């Protein structure tokens, strides 16, 4: 003789299908970053500027727009990229 425990099965209903339960329409919440966030400040200022700092063999350190053909403003030597 085996000792079996009788199983009781119950039918589970989905949560939204209960009697008398009406779904509630909730407005969609849109979260925006605060105005002081770095991304918001950069966007308000027109976006990032693509500048790079270059160092020339003559010792000049200068900032110029990112490009494949940048020359030193002092000695006009083309900079490697």
Helices and strands as residue ranges (DSSP letters): G 15-17, H 38-44, E 51-55, E 61-65
